[in-house]
């Protein structure tokens, strides 16, 4: 008998692979990251959700870039690099 995880305990926030029961860490990938099984479409992001996630990630990257730019301007002598002790 093969392992059949109980689907009833799953919530939309904690999707699990139907084959191995592992948490699905990325609903953008079509394969389970643990067992490699193809995930059913109902466990993946819809095209609209995917677009929203990609847009949100881009906004976050732009905010981080702007934050780093402001930090570099606020620190005298900071050039954005890492000081490795004179090497």
NORTAJO-V518513 format. One record per residue. N is the residue number from 1. SS is DSSP state (H for helix, E for strand, L for the rest). OMEGA is omega in whole degrees, -180 to 180 (* if undefined). Layout:
# NORTAJO-V518513
n=N ss=SS omega=OMEGA
n=N ss=SS omega=OMEGA
This chain:
# NORTAJO-V518513
n=1 ss=L omega=180
n=2 ss=L omega=180
n=3 ss=L omega=178
n=4 ss=L omega=-179
n=5 ss=L omega=179
n=6 ss=L omega=-177
n=7 ss=H omega=-175
n=8 ss=H omega=-177
n=9 ss=H omega=-180
n=10 ss=L omega=173
n=11 ss=L omega=178
n=12 ss=L omega=-179
n=13 ss=L omega=-179
n=14 ss=L omega=179
n=15 ss=L omega=-179
n=16 ss=E omega=179
n=17 ss=L omega=179
n=18 ss=L omega=-178
n=19 ss=L omega=-173
n=20 ss=L omega=179
n=21 ss=L omega=179
n=22 ss=L omega=173
n=23 ss=E omega=175
n=24 ss=L omega=-174
n=25 ss=L omega=178
n=26 ss=L omega=178
n=27 ss=L omega=174
n=28 ss=L omega=-180
n=29 ss=L omega=-178
n=30 ss=L omega=-179
n=31 ss=E omega=174
n=32 ss=L omega=-180
n=33 ss=L omega=-179
n=34 ss=L omega=-175
n=35 ss=L omega=178
n=36 ss=L omega=180
n=37 ss=L omega=176
n=38 ss=E omega=-178
n=39 ss=L omega=179
n=40 ss=L omega=-177
n=41 ss=H omega=-178
n=42 ss=H omega=177
n=43 ss=H omega=-179
n=44 ss=L omega=174
n=45 ss=L omega=171
n=46 ss=L omega=177
n=47 ss=H omega=179
n=48 ss=H omega=178
n=49 ss=H omega=179
n=50 ss=H omega=179
n=51 ss=H omega=179
n=52 ss=H omega=179
n=53 ss=H omega=-180
n=54 ss=H omega=179
n=55 ss=H omega=179
n=56 ss=H omega=178
n=57 ss=H omega=179
n=58 ss=H omega=178
n=59 ss=H omega=179
n=60 ss=H omega=179
n=61 ss=H omega=179
n=62 ss=H omega=177
n=63 ss=H omega=180
n=64 ss=H omega=179
n=65 ss=H omega=179
n=66 ss=H omega=179
n=67 ss=H omega=179
n=68 ss=H omega=178
n=69 ss=H omega=179
n=70 ss=H omega=178
n=71 ss=H omega=-178
n=72 ss=H omega=178
n=73 ss=H omega=-177
n=74 ss=H omega=-178
n=75 ss=L omega=180
n=76 ss=L omega=178
n=77 ss=L omega=-179
n=78 ss=L omega=-179
n=79 ss=L omega=180
n=80 ss=L omega=-179
n=81 ss=L omega=180
n=82 ss=L omega=178
n=83 ss=L omega=180
n=84 ss=L omega=172
n=85 ss=L omega=173
n=86 ss=L omega=179
n=87 ss=L omega=*
